[in-house]
Amino acid sequence: MRALIFYGVPGKMARRLLAVVIGTQGLVVFFGALVARSLASVGGSGTSGSFMLTGSVLAVLCILDAGLLRRPWGVTMGWVLQIATFACAFIVPLMLLVGLLFGALWLTALIQGRAMDEHTRQVDAAWHAAQDG
């Protein structure tokens, strides 16, 4: 679990994987907001607009975070967005499945991305050693 980070700038491959995960999560969260709005409208609740606004803001933050992973707090924001996605399950219960899926993908991207970055460093070091020697 040493590959698990909460703050800092991940390597190039880890950033790419994390950006794909969080960007896609933004799209799915937006569709979840549409479902929440529709369910609230059918139920006669006056909260359909606020569900749509909150879900849209969360979706935009996910997509923005995909580009902000070069900042040290970009990964931290990603963790916060993972928790917020889980919280959406209080409105639309199936969002729990979405939260679990993207949480697992987020962890996998962090761990495997770091492993890929380390492997790339080793291969580059071996190549440079062979060129120098």
N, C-alpha and C positions, 0 to 999 in steps of 0.2 A: 504494500500500500504506500510505499515511499513515493510512488509516481503520482499520487493524488495531491493536487494543489488546490488551494483556496484563494490565493493571491499571488500575483506575479505574471510575467509574460511567458507563455509556453513557447516551445519551439515551433518551427515553421509547419511541420506536418501536423502537430497537435492543434495548432491554430486553424489549419484548414479543416480538419475533421470536426473540431468544435463549432466552427462557423457553419458547416453544413447542417449539423445537428440543431443548433439554436435557430438558424434561419428557417429550416423546415418546421421546427416547433412553432414558430411564429405563425406560419400559415395554418397549421392545425388548430392553434388556439383561436385564430380568427374565425374559423369554421365553427368551433365550439361556442364562440360568442353569438354567432348567428342562431345556433340551436337554442342557446339560453334565451335570446330575445324572442324567438318563436314560441318557446314553451311558456314564457311569461305572458305573451300576448294571448295565447290560447287560454291560459288560466285566468285571464282577466286582471292580472296584476299590473300595476302602473310602473313597475320597475324594469320593463323591457328596454327602455332607452338607456338606463344606467348600466344594465348588463352588457348592452352592445358597446357603450362607450368604454367601460372598464376592460372588456375583452379586446377591443380594438387597440387601446393603449398598451395592454400587455403584449399583443401581437407586434405592434410597432417597436416596442422595447426589445423584443426578441430579435427582430430583424436588424435593429441598430446595433445590438450587442455583437452580432456576427462580424461587424466591421470594427468594433471597439476592442477586440481581443488582443490587440497590440499594446493596449494600455494595461498597466499592472492591475487595475481594478476591473478589467473586462471579465476575467474568470469569476471574480466575486459576484459581479452582476449576473453572470450566467447561473450561478448557484442560487441566487435570490429568485431568479425567474423560474428555476426548477421548482422551488418551494411554492411560488405563486401559482404555477400550473397545477400542483397538487391541491392548492386551496380552491381552485375552480371546481373541484369535485363536490363542494358543498352546494353548488348551483346545478350543475349537470353531473350526475353520478358517474357517467361513463368517462368523464375527464380524469378519473382516478386511473383508468387503464392508460390513457394518454400520458399522464404524469409518470406512471411506472415505466412505460415504454421509453419515453424520452429521458427519464432519469437514468435508466440503464444504458441508453445510447451515449449520454453525456459522460458517464463513468468510463465506458469503453473507449470513447474518443480521448479522454484524458490519459488513460493508462496506455492504450496502444499507440497513441500519437507520440507519447514520450518515448516508448520503446522504439518506434520508427525513427525518431530524431537521434536517439543514441546509436542505433545501427548505422544510420547515415554518417554520423561522426566517426565511427570505427572504420567504415569503408573508406571515407575520405582520408583518414589518417594513414591507413594502409597504402592507399594509392600514392599519397605524397611521400611516404617513406620509400616506396618502390621507385619513384621518380628521382629522389635525392640520392638513393644508394646505388 
